[in-house]
Amino acid sequence: MSQLFQYVVVRYVPDIVRDEAVNVGVLIKAVEGHRFEFKFLPRSATVRKLWPKADSALVKNFQQQLAVCAKNNEPLGNIGRVVDANFFGTAREEFNGNLQLTVPRAVMGSNIDEALKRVYQTSVAEPEVGVRPINYLAIAPFRTRERLWSAFQRRDLLHANRVRKEIKVKGKHAQWTFDLGYKNGALNVINSMTLNAATPEANLGRALVLKGMIDDVRAFHREPVKGTAVVEGIGKGSAPKGWHEAQQILTDGKLTIVQFSKLDELIDRVAHDLSV
């Protein structure tokens, strides 16, 4: 049975101003449970090959700190325990220099070791040939999120007191980041999603991840939580493999499904919600 996990990619940023970085490791934890795992590039020489002036000791020290936390079941300094629901959010604020953590993302897996291996291979490990593949369980690539944000920005809706970009929402077991969010008596979260993968398993995985995130948020909040999936990858031709099953997963999770081609209709509805 698949489980939901939350992970961050550890990035080494030699020049903060230029924001050029290399992914050096993955830190992953179970959404339900008290286990976390991590994996880093095996040799500091790999980092130095990409960045000759890299401070490999910085990465190594962080890895050693995590090992101590795992062995002794103790917190990471004042940040707290890795398995705490708000750990990733607090850690991202703490590690904002040469060592940084990405926005937490979700991934499904049969167990934590399998999930770690897959995320590490797609996000960190050096590919043998060609370009590193995109994590196939990423709900949507950055360019798709940018399209969503730009559409709301053109309608002048992206404001702190209206629609918030990359909203962080606390769940029962973890804190999650959604593309957009706003309140109008209920908490509304909106997330882009692509369902154009070559395999049905990938498309189903994306739907399961978003449903799992919404379920965890609903389990924590007393107020109603409404979720919307803005889906890319459905054209006028035949539906992508696994689309109908992915749609059923989202529907079972009580998410509203909006095609990117009908994004203006969603924006009209959001504008109306905020005006009443």
Order of alpha helices (4+ residues) and beta strands (2+ residues): beta-beta-beta-alpha-alpha-alpha-beta-beta-alpha-alpha-beta-beta-beta-alpha-beta-alpha-beta-alpha
